[in-house]
Structures are given as structure tokens and as C-alpha cells.
């Protein structure tokens, strides 16, 4: 059996290897492995498959007691809280709770030979019942706007604004982790069509853009693509648009003239998903994109089934958890790592812009924030501080930042902290980059450090520690940790130069582990604070905070961020925020009243996120840059956040002490309330507050859903008492969004 390097020596611990129950099947040996009283792992590994090492379940936990019952070819593996039943005739599994109630039924699985970069590989898939009335959440942070993803098709890859976490949570009392480090298809489509470019040219536009080389102007030429599909029957269909390149500039799909997907932004993920009711017969598809796109539309009928599939996998491997949402989160983190403590100050307002250009500019803003008594916890220095030394050279350009330590000290004197943007990409033309290249520490054909090489990771941290830690900086922003644009695809990584597809989604896990463990070792008296743009299951044990990347600023973008953040909560990672106000902003933002209304609503909703952070591309994001009324509302939101700090820090402590989730999709607290389970943009913030953000402009009333609660809800703005289990229309103005205290 071929063995791949274990990559950072994350070993499969003996505690996660109890006596495995082996079942002979026509496909091979199926292994059932109770790894907790409420978690059973299912594996089937073909002969010759690589051993990739254990990257997710790394905790030392005692193996649970369990019994094995055999009845003919059927097998029951039973723990105190759940059981797995193998039915030999059906060649499939069922999972039951402690009272033998059905939780989840597997309809079949497969492991088949495949190929990756000319080498032997395997593909794995499994199908599960998903009965009508079930609601599914998770798979990470996506930009399609769906929170309930039952029947939706998603392709799980790591790109800017998209975080792939192959874990789902069911309203029926179970969770499932698809234990694979490569690409995963969730409900992969049965059919596809490559569209044809229309003859007409749709025009062009020049936009401001960011990328691995910095800010730039980019001309984009629009194109229209068309095609036809034929559907066999009326029904609900899941469609996936793949623009055919690493990142999209436009996501637009119309069926028979009706737009189903319509998103424009400087950067977008390469795929976008939608569900729609369509009739039998032929349908005309129109995709609008840009020059260089090669769009393909995938579709499948939505059925009472959920499918996981990975085109590159060392075999079948998934884990079923039994219990409600909090129980699933507790079990997952007990096995994959508990969340470490964070300092209280990081939960205060985080002020950021793209970008401060000099030390003097940053301190001038910080001093005014302090003088105006705006309660700021952290000020952020975004990229380009390295200046003349080259991309991420780990060295401040002293022409612009003459004394970083003095800068940090002055911030501390004002009770502010400094966060610095540091990348896992190092420019080859820098002196540090020349050393990286000489040592062979780059991923082939890129400027990304190969963190799959232990020596490369150690070299990165050595420079980070020696050059940056002496400045006294408090927090670290690890940007573009996907790596950007899904850049492991087609690459070779690690000391043995294996195909990157084996580990396609886990690069952020290695980057953040390197930084977190380095900080713990070299600054043992500090609690590490790390912001990252990408993540993977297990990264919570390194305290990683994610945000939603380089997003737009419109109302639809706000709605999509909230659904995406709640999707990440359902996939096990508790720390999330967004660029309040949107990253890409209009050029007239300081005079545009419509934009400023949107910005205030983004900021007011951010008060009730795990972290409150304002950011904006090529922007001066300070409150005084806007109209006097906007400035007042902006400051009021920051003050509200500060007033909530005792509550927030109390509930945040439960995250690392109890495996709690602070930003809570309503399935966590109201799993029996059908209407609550359908809310995309409402959440509980801790046990007390129901948050109902305003996501449209120019409204004087807002419809909220108040979940079933016998004692009802109090509107914290007015003190009004409202009954639970109802939709309510409440008045709104620009002062604050509706938030209700649970009675």
C-alpha cells in the first residue's frame, strides 16, 4: 500500500482506532467504527489506496463501549446513544438513535478506480435518504443565498468568498461529516450542457480589481452563451452554473427568459447554484459572462435523496453524528479539536480599510477614533506594508512605516490593538522569495509556500517569528489561504510531489496550524488571534476566525453573506464575520445616500455577528467620511456593540468551554418549528437575542418571524411584547434593526 507523508505528523491516534467491525460486501470490506457514543465512522478502503494521515480527528478521546449483534448477514453496532445497522440484502446502512428511531438511511455507496494527474486514484460516493420535510444546513460559506440546502447542488472548492466544509446538519437530529480532503460534490448533477457563445458582443467595462499582484484596473468584455435542455417531467430541479474558469466575473443564468441567477462582482466563485420549478419539455438557457468563460450548466431533478461524491478519494469515509445541533457540535469538536480561548478585546469593534498607506496615516485615524471616544478594539493594517521589499517580504518598508513597534505601542496606549495582513504567498522577486525558491519551498508554478512540506512551513514561521513578532502586533490576518483561485488543482505538493487533488481543500488548515502553533510556542503569554479567508474542518482548534471575502455591497450581497455565515455555523466552525459595508463599494460612496443606507444596515447587522468588522476596497471607512446622519448612526452601532461586550464575552467563553455556537441558525434552538427552519437571514445570538436584519432599502416596516416560545419575545427597541410562533410586521427606522429578547 502506497503511503503518502503524514504532512505535519497529524497521526491517526490510537484513541480513534477501537476494534473496528468489519463486514464483507461485494464491493469490499466495510468498516464500522464507533468513535464516540454519538458518532460512528464508516470506511471502505480499496487495496493500494494511499494513507493520507488523519487531519480532522486529532483529539485523544476514549473509545466508547459498544456491542455487535449479527443476524444472518445483518449487523447491528450499538453504542449508548446510537446504532448503525447493515442490511445485507439491501447492501446499505441505517443509523438509529438510542430509542431505535430511524435517523438516516444510506441507500448505497461506491468506490471506483479513477485517475489524477496520470496516477491511479479512486472516486467515492454515498447516497442517503432525505425525506420530505427534512431541512439540511452546512457545507460551509457559499454565495448562492441558500441556508437550507436540501436538494441543492454544490461543488465544494476553496476560493475567495467560498469556504468548503464537507459537513451537514439535519433538522431530524443528525449530522454528517464527509471525511475527504479533496473536492467534494454535494448532490452532483446527472446531466450537463456546454453552452455555445452567441455571435453578438455584449460590450465591455473597466473595473478596479484586486489580485495576487495588488490593485489594478481590468477591462472585461461581456459575452452571451446559449443552449437548450429537455426535461422529462414537471418538478423541482437543481441547476449548477460553472463558468469554466477559476473565478467568475459574472454569474447569470436565465431559463426561458427568467433570470434564476444574477450576481455581478469583481470576483465570484466559479460555480453558482439554484433550485427552480420547471415543466417537462425544452427550455432555453442563456448565460451572460465575460471573455474567457466556457460555461457549463449541470442539472438534476430534486429527489428525496442526498448525495456526497468525491472524484479523488482514498476510499469511502464518512461519520454520522446523532443528536440535536448542539450535541453534534460538541461531539465533532471533541473529536476534531475544541476551540481555544480568545482575548476579550477582539470581540470589540474592528476598524479596517483598504488600506492605510503609512504609519502616520494609520495613527492619525486611530488618534481621532480615540479622541472622539469611538470604542475601537482593533485597527487593521491591510496589505502592501512591505512596499519596496516585495510581496509579503515579512519586512515593513521603513520609508512608510519607520517604527512599527512605536506604532503598536501608541495604539496600546489608546486601548487599541493592531492586526496585520500577512499572506502565505511570498513574491519571488523579494529577497525572502529568492530564499524560498532556492530551498524548493514553493508550490510548483506559483508563489504560494508549500505548507505540505514541513521544512517549508518551518521556514515560513521562522521568518514570521523573527521579523514580525518583535513589533508587538496583536493579531494576524492570514489572507488568501485557499490558496487563491483553487490553486492546488493540477499542482504537485509536499516533499514527494504528490498530486494536489488529494489535499485540494486543506491548504488553509496547514497554514493556520503553522501560525497558531508558532504563536503558542513563541508567545506563550498571549492568546493567538488569527483571521483567515478560508478554512476546513478541524481549523477551529487553531482559533481561526473567517470572513466572507471580497464581496459586493448591494442588498442581495448582504442577504447572501448572512445565509453563508449561518451555513458555516452549521458545519462546525463558530467564528465568522464579513466586510460590513461590502468590500467593493461605489465610487461615490461618500455622497450616495442609497449606498449609505445599505452600509448602515450592514453595520447594524454586524453588531450581532461573532465579530464586528468594517472594511472597504480603496476606501476611507471612518464614520466622519460620510454624511452627519450616517456618521451618527455608524457611531451608535459601534456603541451598541461595546455595550453588548459583557454578554458577548460571556457567551463566547461558552464556545471554548462548552462547544457552544454563538451565531445560531434557528435549527439549533427551534428544530420543531417549521417556519423557523425556513428563515435564511434570522439567527439567535446566544440564548437571549433573535436578530432580524433589514435587507431592503427605503422601508418603514419589516416582516419578522418570531419562533415558537411560550413566554414570547420583547422588542429591545420599543419594549413591546409579541407572541411567539407568528410572523409579525414591525415598524423600522434607520436607528436600529429589529432584535428581540427571548422571554
C-alpha positions in Angstrom: 0.0 0.0 0.0 1.4 3.4 -1.0 2.0 5.7 1.9 1.9 9.5 1.5 3.8 11.7 4.0 1.6 12.5 7.0 2.1 16.2 6.5 2.9 17.8 9.8 2.7 14.4 11.5 -1.0 14.6 12.3 -1.3 11.0 13.2 -4.4 8.8 13.4 -4.4 8.4 17.2 -5.0 5.1 18.8 -7.9 6.5 20.8 -9.8 6.9 17.5 -9.0 3.3 16.5 -11.1 0.9 18.6 -11.8 -2.6 17.4 -13.4 -2.0 14.0 -16.4 -4.0 13.0 -15.6 -5.4 9.5 -18.3 -6.5 7.1 -17.6 -8.3 3.9 -19.5 -6.9 1.0 -19.4 -7.5 -2.8 -17.5 -4.1 -3.1 -15.0 -4.8 -0.4 -14.6 -4.7 3.4 -16.9 -2.2 5.1 -15.6 -0.9 8.4 -17.9 0.5 11.1 -16.0 2.3 13.8 -17.7 3.9 16.9 -15.5 6.9 17.7 -17.8 8.4 20.3 -21.1 7.3 21.9 -22.9 9.5 19.4 -20.6 9.2 16.4 -19.9 6.2 14.1 -17.4 6.3 11.3 -17.9 4.3 8.0 -15.0 3.4 5.8 -14.2 1.3 2.8 -10.6 1.5 1.6 -9.6 -0.2 -1.6 -6.3 -2.2 -1.9 -3.4 0.1 -2.8 -5.1 3.4 -1.7 -2.8 5.9 -0.2 -2.8 6.6 3.6 -3.3 10.4 3.8 -3.0 10.7 7.6 -5.6 12.0 10.0 -6.1 15.7 9.6 -9.5 16.2 11.2 -10.0 13.8 14.2 -6.8 14.5 16.2 -8.1 14.5 19.8 -7.3 11.8 22.3 -10.7 10.5 23.3 -11.6 7.3 25.0 -13.2 4.7 22.7 -16.8 4.2 23.5 -18.3 0.9 24.7 -20.4 -0.8 22.0 -22.0 -4.1 21.2 -22.2 -6.1 18.0 -25.2 -8.2 17.0 -25.3 -10.4 14.0 -28.5 -11.9 12.4 -27.6 -13.8 9.3 -25.9 -11.2 7.1 -27.3 -8.2 9.0 -25.1 -6.5 11.6 -26.0 -4.0 14.3 -23.3 -1.9 16.0 -24.8 -0.3 19.1 -23.4 2.4 21.4 -25.2 4.1 24.3 -26.6 6.9 22.1 -26.9 5.4 18.6 -26.6 2.4 16.4 -25.6 1.5 12.8 -27.4 -1.3 11.1 -26.0 -3.1 8.0 -28.7 -4.8 5.9 -27.1 -7.4 3.8 -30.0 -7.8 1.3 -30.1 -4.0 0.6 -26.3 -3.6 0.8 -26.9 -0.4 2.7 -26.7 1.1 6.2 -29.2 2.7 8.6 -28.4 4.9 11.6 -30.8 4.9 14.6 -31.0 6.9 17.8 -30.8 5.4 21.3 -34.5 4.6 21.1 -34.1 2.8 17.7 -35.8 5.6 15.8 -34.5 6.0 12.3 -32.2 9.0 11.9 -30.6 8.4 8.5 -30.7 5.7 5.9 -27.8 5.1 3.4 -29.1 4.0 0.0 -25.8 2.7 -1.2 -22.2 3.7 -1.7 -19.4 3.1 -4.2 -15.6 3.2 -4.5 -14.4 3.1 -8.1 -11.0 3.4 -9.8 -10.1 6.8 -11.1 -7.1 8.8 -12.2 -5.4 12.1 -11.0 -2.5 13.7 -12.9 -1.8 10.4 -14.7 -1.6 8.4 -11.5 -4.1 5.8 -10.1 -6.7 7.1 -7.8 -10.3 6.3 -6.6 -13.6 8.1 -6.6 -16.1 7.6 -3.7 -19.8 8.4 -3.3 -22.7 7.6 -1.0 -26.4 8.2 -1.2 -28.7 8.9 1.7 -32.5 9.2 2.2 -33.7 12.8 2.7 -37.5 12.6 3.3 -39.9 15.4 2.6 -39.9 17.8 5.5 -36.3 17.5 6.3 -34.1 20.5 6.3 -30.3 20.4 5.7 -27.7 23.0 6.5 -24.0 23.3 6.2 -21.2 22.6 3.6 -19.6 25.9 4.6 -19.9 29.5 3.4 -21.4 29.8 -0.1 -22.6 32.8 -2.1 -25.8 31.2 -3.6 -28.1 32.6 -0.8 -29.4 29.2 0.4 -29.3 28.2 4.1 -31.5 25.1 3.7 -29.5 23.1 1.1 -31.7 20.0 0.8 -31.7 19.1 -2.9 -29.3 21.8 -3.9 -26.2 21.0 -5.9 -22.9 22.5 -4.7 -19.3 22.0 -5.7 -17.1 22.2 -2.6 -13.9 24.0 -3.5 -11.9 26.8 -1.8 -12.0 30.2 -3.5 -12.3 33.8 -2.5 -15.8 34.3 -0.9 -16.4 30.5 -0.7 -15.3 28.2 2.2 -15.8 24.4 1.6 -16.6 22.4 4.7 -18.0 19.0 3.9 -20.3 18.7 6.9 -24.1 18.9 7.1 -26.6 19.2 9.9 -30.2 17.8 9.7 -33.4 19.0 11.3 -34.0 15.3 12.0 -31.3 15.1 14.7 -28.1 14.1 13.0 -25.0 15.5 11.4 -22.7 14.0 8.8 -19.0 14.8 8.0 -17.9 13.6 4.6 -14.3 12.8 5.5 -12.4 13.7 2.4 -9.6 16.3 1.8 -10.2 16.8 -1.9 -13.0 18.3 -4.0 -16.5 17.1 -2.9 -19.7 17.3 -5.0 -22.8 17.7 -2.9 -25.8 16.3 -4.9 -23.8 16.1 -8.1 -25.9 16.6 -11.3 -27.0 13.8 -13.6 -26.8 15.9 -16.8 -24.8 18.8 -18.2 -24.6 21.0 -21.3 -21.7 23.2 -22.5 -23.2 26.4 -23.8 -22.4 28.0 -27.2 -21.2 31.6 -27.4 -23.6 33.9 -29.2 -22.3 35.9 -32.1 -23.1 39.3 -30.6 -20.6 41.1 -28.4 -22.2 42.3 -25.1 -19.8 45.3 -24.7 -17.1 45.8 -22.1 -16.3 47.6 -18.8 -13.2 48.6 -17.0 -13.2 47.8 -13.2 -11.0 48.2 -10.2 -9.7 44.8 -9.1 -7.5 43.1 -6.6 -5.4 40.1 -7.0 -2.1 38.4 -6.0 -0.2 41.3 -7.7 -2.1 44.0 -5.9 -4.6 46.7 -7.0 -5.1 47.1 -10.8 -7.5 48.2 -13.5 -9.0 45.4 -15.6 -11.1 45.6 -18.8 -13.8 42.9 -19.1 -15.6 42.0 -22.3 -19.1 40.6 -21.9 -20.3 37.6 -23.7 -23.6 35.8 -24.0 -23.9 32.0 -24.3 -27.0 29.9 -25.1 -28.2 26.4 -25.3 -31.3 24.2 -24.8 -32.1 21.3 -22.5 -35.0 18.9 -22.4 -36.6 17.8 -19.1 -38.6 14.6 -18.9 -41.2 15.7 -16.4 -42.5 18.6 -14.3 -40.8 19.2 -11.0 -38.2 20.9 -8.9 -34.7 20.9 -10.4 -31.3 21.8 -9.1 -29.1 23.7 -11.5 -25.4 24.5 -11.2 -23.7 27.1 -13.4 -20.0 26.6 -13.9 -18.4 29.5 -15.7 -15.4 27.3 -16.8 -12.6 29.3 -15.2 -11.0 29.7 -11.7 -13.1 32.7 -10.8 -16.2 34.3 -12.3 -16.8 38.0 -13.0 -20.5 37.5 -13.7 -22.9 34.8 -12.7 -26.1 35.0 -14.8 -28.4 32.1 -15.8 -31.8 32.6 -17.3 -34.2 29.8 -18.2 -36.8 30.7 -20.8 -36.1 34.4 -20.3 -36.5 34.3 -16.5 -33.2 35.1 -14.6 -32.6 32.5 -11.9 -29.0 33.6 -11.0 -27.9 37.2 -11.4 -24.8 38.2 -9.5 -22.1 40.7 -10.6 -19.0 41.4 -8.6 -15.3 41.9 -9.2 -14.6 38.3 -8.1 -17.1 35.5 -7.8 -16.7 31.7 -7.2 -16.7 29.7 -10.5 -19.9 27.9 -9.7 -23.4 29.1 -8.6 -26.4 27.0 -7.6 -30.1 27.4 -7.8 -33.3 25.4 -7.4 -36.4 26.0 -9.7 -39.7 24.6 -10.6 -39.6 23.7 -14.2 -42.0 22.0 -16.6 -41.4 19.0 -18.8 -40.1 19.8 -22.3 -37.5 22.0 -23.9 -36.0 25.1 -22.1 -33.8 27.7 -23.5 -30.7 28.6 -21.3 -28.9 32.0 -21.5 -25.7 32.6 -19.6 -24.1 36.0 -19.5 -20.4 36.1 -18.7 -17.1 37.6 -19.8 -14.5 36.8 -22.4 -12.7 33.6 -21.4 -15.7 31.9 -19.9 -16.6 28.4 -21.1 -19.9 27.9 -19.2 -21.5 24.5 -18.5 -24.9 24.1 -16.9 -25.5 21.0 -14.8 -29.0 19.8 -13.7 -30.7 17.1 -11.8 -34.2 16.5 -10.5 -34.6 17.2 -6.8 -35.4 13.9 -5.1 -35.8 12.6 -1.6 -32.1 11.8 -1.6 -28.8 13.5 -0.6 -25.6 12.5 -2.3 -21.9 13.1 -1.5 -19.3 12.3 -4.1 -15.6 12.9 -4.4 -13.7 12.4 -7.7 -10.4 11.9 -5.8 -10.5 10.0 -2.6 -8.6 7.2 -0.8 -11.9 5.4 -0.3 -15.3 5.8 1.3 -15.1 7.7 4.6 -17.8 9.5 6.5 -19.0 10.0 10.0 -22.6 10.1 11.3 -23.3 12.0 14.5 -26.6 11.5 16.5 -28.2 14.3 18.4 -29.5 17.9 18.1 -27.4 20.7 16.7 -25.5 21.5 19.9 -24.9 17.8 20.6 -23.4 17.4 17.1 -21.2 20.4 17.5 -20.0 19.1 20.9 -19.2 15.6 19.5 -17.5 17.0 16.4 -15.2 19.3 18.3 -14.5 16.7 21.0 -13.0 14.6 18.2 -11.6 17.3 15.9 -10.4 19.8 18.5 -12.0 22.2 20.9 -12.0 26.0 20.2 -9.2 27.8 22.1 -9.9 30.9 24.1 -9.7 34.4 22.5 -9.0 37.7 24.3 -11.9 39.9 25.1 -10.7 42.8 23.1 -11.1 41.0 19.7 -14.9 41.0 20.3 -15.0 44.8 20.3 -15.3 46.8 17.1 -12.6 46.1 14.5 -11.8 49.0 12.2 -10.3 48.2 8.8 -9.9 49.8 5.4 -8.1 49.0 2.1 -5.8 50.5 3.1 -3.6 52.6 5.3 -0.6 53.7 3.3 1.7 54.9 6.0 2.3 54.6 9.7 1.4 58.3 10.1 -1.9 57.8 8.3 -2.9 54.8 10.5 -2.0 56.6 13.7 -3.8 59.8 12.6 -7.0 57.8 12.2 -6.5 55.9 15.4 -5.9 59.1 17.4 -9.2 60.6 16.1 -11.1 57.4 16.8 -9.8 57.6 20.3 -10.4 61.4 20.7 -14.0 61.0 19.6 -14.4 58.2 22.1 -15.4 55.7 19.4 -14.8 52.3 21.2 -12.4 50.5 18.9 -10.8 47.3 19.9 -8.6 46.7 16.9 -7.2 48.7 14.0 -6.2 46.7 10.9 -3.2 47.3 8.6 -4.1 45.7 5.2 -1.6 44.5 2.6 1.3 46.4 0.9 3.0 47.5 4.1 6.1 45.7 2.7 6.4 48.2 -0.1 9.8 48.2 -1.8 10.8 44.9 -0.3 8.3 42.9 -2.4 5.2 40.9 -1.8 4.8 39.7 1.8 8.6 40.1 2.4 7.9 40.0 6.2 9.5 43.4 6.4 7.9 46.8 6.8 9.0 49.4 4.3 10.6 51.9 6.7 10.0 54.8 4.2 6.3 54.5 5.1 6.5 52.6 8.4 9.6 53.9 10.2 8.9 52.3 13.6 6.3 49.6 13.7 7.0 48.9 17.4 6.3 52.5 18.3 3.1 52.4 16.2 1.9 49.4 18.1 2.9 50.9 21.5 0.9 54.0 20.7 -2.2 52.0 19.8 -1.9 50.1 23.1 -1.7 53.3 25.0 -5.1 54.2 23.5 -6.5 50.7 24.4 -6.4 49.7 20.8 -4.8 46.7 19.2 -3.1 46.1 15.8 -3.9 43.4 13.3 -1.6 42.9 10.3 -2.3 41.3 7.0 0.2 38.5 6.2 0.0 36.2 3.3 1.0 32.6 2.6 2.2 33.9 -0.8 5.7 35.4 -1.0 6.9 37.3 -4.1 9.7 35.5 -6.0 11.4 38.9 -6.6 11.8 39.6 -2.9 14.9 38.6 -1.0 12.8 36.3 1.1 11.2 34.8 -2.1 14.6 34.1 -3.5 15.4 32.0 -0.4 12.1 30.2 -0.7 12.8 29.4 -4.3 16.3 28.3 -3.6 15.1 25.9 -1.0 12.3 24.5 -3.2 9.6 25.6 -0.9 7.1 27.0 -3.5 4.2 25.1 -4.8 5.2 24.4 -8.4 4.3 27.2 -10.8 3.0 29.5 -8.1 4.2 31.9 -5.4 2.4 30.0 -2.7 4.5 28.5 0.1 4.2 24.7 0.1 2.9 24.2 3.6 2.6 20.5 2.9 6.4 20.4 3.2 7.2 20.5 7.0 10.5 22.2 6.2 8.8 24.9 4.2 6.3 25.6 6.9 9.1 25.8 9.5 11.0 28.2 7.3 7.9 30.4 6.8 7.3 30.5 10.6 11.0 31.3 11.4 10.8 34.4 9.2 7.4 35.4 10.5 8.5 35.0 14.2 11.9 36.7 13.9 10.8 39.6 11.7 7.2 40.4 12.8 6.7 39.2 16.4 9.1 41.8 17.9 6.8 44.6 16.7 4.3 43.7 19.4 1.5 43.2 16.9 -1.6 41.6 18.5 -3.5 39.8 15.7 -2.7 38.3 12.4 -4.8 38.4 9.2 -3.8 35.4 7.0 -5.3 36.4 3.7 -5.9 34.2 0.6 -5.4 31.0 2.5 -7.4 28.9 -0.1 -4.8 29.3 -1.8 -6.4 31.9 -4.0 -8.3 30.6 -7.1 -8.3 26.9 -6.1 -4.6 26.8 -7.0 -3.8 23.2 -5.8 -5.7 21.8 -8.8 -3.2 20.3 -11.2 -0.2 21.1 -8.9 2.1 18.8 -7.1 2.8 19.3 -3.4 4.8 18.1 -0.4 8.3 16.5 -0.3 7.1 13.7 -2.5 5.4 16.0 -5.0 2.1 14.2 -4.9 -1.0 15.5 -6.9 -2.5 18.4 -5.1 -6.0 17.0 -5.7 -5.5 14.6 -2.8 -5.4 17.6 -0.4 -7.2 20.2 -2.6 -9.3 21.7 0.2 -7.0 21.5 3.2 -4.3 24.2 2.5 -5.8 26.6 4.9 -5.7 24.0 7.7 -1.9 23.7 7.3 -1.3 27.5 7.0 -3.3 28.3 10.2 -1.8 25.4 12.1 1.7 26.7 11.3 0.9 30.2 12.6 -1.2 29.1 15.6 1.4 26.6 16.9 4.2 29.1 16.2 2.4 31.8 18.2 1.7 29.4 21.1 5.3 28.4 21.2 7.0 31.8 20.7 4.4 33.9 22.6 3.2 31.6 25.3 1.8 34.5 27.4 -0.6 35.6 24.6 -3.8 34.2 23.2 -3.4 33.9 19.4 -5.8 35.8 17.2 -5.9 34.7 13.5 -8.3 35.9 10.8 -8.3 33.7 7.7 -10.2 33.8 4.4 -10.5 30.0 4.1 -11.0 27.1 6.4 -11.5 23.3 6.7 -13.0 21.1 9.4 -10.5 20.9 12.3 -9.3 24.5 11.9 -11.5 25.6 14.8 -8.8 24.0 17.2 -6.4 26.8 15.9 -8.9 29.5 16.9 -9.4 30.6 13.3 -11.8 33.5 12.6 -13.1 33.6 9.0 -14.7 36.3 7.0 -16.7 36.2 3.7 -14.0 37.6 1.4 -14.2 40.3 -1.3 -17.9 40.7 -1.6 -20.1 43.4 -3.1 -22.3 45.9 -1.3 -25.8 45.6 -2.6 -28.8 44.3 -0.7 -28.7 40.9 -2.3 -25.0 40.5 -1.3 -25.9 41.3 2.3 -28.6 38.6 2.3 -26.1 36.1 0.7 -23.5 36.8 3.3 -25.9 36.1 6.2 -27.0 32.8 4.7 -23.4 31.9 4.0 -22.3 32.7 7.6 -25.1 30.6 9.0 -24.2 27.8 6.7 -20.7 27.8 8.2 -22.1 27.7 11.7 -24.0 24.5 10.8 -20.7 23.0 9.6 -19.0 23.2 12.9 -16.8 26.4 12.8 -18.0 29.1 15.2 -16.1 32.3 14.3 -17.2 34.3 11.3 -17.8 37.9 10.1 -18.0 39.9 6.9 -16.7 43.2 5.5 -19.5 45.4 6.9 -20.5 47.9 4.1 -19.2 45.4 1.5 -15.7 45.2 0.2 -16.3 46.5 -3.3 -18.1 49.9 -2.8 -19.4 52.5 -5.3 -17.0 55.3 -6.2 -19.5 57.9 -4.9 -19.9 56.2 -1.5 -19.4 59.4 0.5 -22.3 61.2 -1.2 -24.6 58.3 -2.3 -27.5 58.3 0.2 -28.7 54.9 -1.0 -25.4 53.3 -0.5 -25.0 54.8 3.0 -28.4 53.4 4.0 -27.1 49.9 2.8 -23.8 50.4 4.6 -25.6 51.3 7.9 -27.8 48.1 7.6 -24.6 46.0 7.0 -23.0 47.7 10.1 -26.1 47.3 12.3 -26.3 43.6 11.5 -22.6 43.2 12.2 -23.2 44.3 15.8 -24.8 40.9 16.2 -22.1 38.8 14.5 -19.4 37.0 16.4 -17.0 39.8 15.3 -17.9 43.3 14.1 -15.6 44.5 11.3 -15.9 47.3 8.8 -13.8 47.1 5.6 -13.8 48.5 2.1 -11.8 48.5 -1.1 -9.9 51.7 -1.9 -12.0 53.3 0.9 -11.7 55.6 3.9 -14.1 53.7 6.1 -14.1 56.1 9.1 -17.5 57.4 10.3 -16.7 61.0 9.7 -16.2 60.4 6.0 -20.0 60.1 5.4 -23.0 62.4 6.0 -23.6 63.7 9.5 -26.6 61.4 9.9 -24.7 58.4 8.6 -21.9 59.2 10.9 -24.2 59.4 13.9 -25.8 56.0 13.1 -22.5 54.4 12.4 -21.2 55.6 15.8 -24.4 54.4 17.5 -23.9 50.9 16.1 -20.3 50.7 17.4 -21.5 52.0 20.8 -24.2 49.3 20.9 -21.6 46.7 20.2 -19.5 48.0 23.1 -22.5 47.9 25.4 -23.1 44.2 24.5 -19.5 43.3 25.2 -20.2 41.7 28.7 -22.9 39.5 27.1 -20.8 38.6 24.1 -17.7 37.7 26.0 -19.8 35.6 28.4 -21.4 33.7 25.6 -18.1 33.5 23.7 -16.5 31.7 26.7 -19.1 29.0 26.3 -17.7 28.3 22.8 -14.4 27.1 24.2 -15.8 25.8 27.5 -18.9 24.0 26.2 -18.5 23.8 22.4 -21.3 26.3 22.1 -22.3 28.2 19.0 -22.8 31.9 19.4 -24.3 32.8 16.0 -27.1 30.2 15.8 -29.2 29.1 12.8 -32.7 28.7 14.1 -32.5 24.9 13.7 -30.2 25.0 16.8 -33.0 26.3 19.1 -36.2 25.6 17.3 -35.8 22.3 15.4 -39.6 21.6 15.6 -40.7 25.0 14.3 -41.3 24.5 10.6 -41.4 28.3 9.8 -38.2 28.9 11.8 -36.4 26.3 9.8 -37.1 28.2 6.6 -35.6 31.5 7.7 -32.4 32.4 5.7 -31.4 35.6 7.4 -32.5 35.3 11.1 -30.5 33.9 13.8 -30.2 33.6 17.6 -27.2 35.5 19.0 -26.5 33.4 22.1 -29.5 32.2 24.1 -31.2 35.6 24.5 -31.5 37.6 21.2 -33.3 36.9 18.0 -31.7 39.0 15.2 -33.8 40.1 12.2 -31.7 42.3 9.9 -33.2 44.7 7.4 -32.1 43.7 3.9 -34.1 46.1 1.8 -33.9 49.8 1.4 -36.5 52.6 2.0 -38.8 50.5 4.2 -40.8 51.7 7.2 -41.9 48.3 8.3 -40.3 44.8 8.3 -41.8 41.3 8.5 -40.1 39.1 11.0 -40.7 35.6 12.1 -40.8 35.0 15.9 -40.2 31.4 16.7 -42.5 29.4 18.9 -41.7 30.4 22.5 -44.4 30.2 25.3 -43.2 33.3 27.0 -43.0 35.3 23.8 -40.5 38.0 22.7 -39.6 41.6 23.7 -38.6 44.1 21.0 -35.5 45.6 22.5 -36.0 48.9 20.6 -39.6 49.6 21.9 -40.1 47.2 24.8 -43.2 45.8 23.0 -44.1 42.2 23.8 -45.0 39.9 21.0 -46.2 36.3 21.0 -44.1 33.5 19.5 -45.0 31.2 16.6 -46.0 34.0 14.3 -45.0 36.4 11.5 -45.1 39.9 12.7 -44.9 43.2 10.9 -42.9 45.7 13.0 -42.1 49.3 12.4 -38.5 50.1 11.5 -36.4 53.3 11.0 -32.7 53.8 10.4 -31.9 53.8 14.1 -31.5 50.0 14.5 -32.6 46.7 13.1 -35.3 44.6 14.8 -33.8 42.5 17.6 -36.0 40.6 20.1 -35.1 39.3 23.6 -36.4 35.8 24.4 -38.7 36.0 27.4 
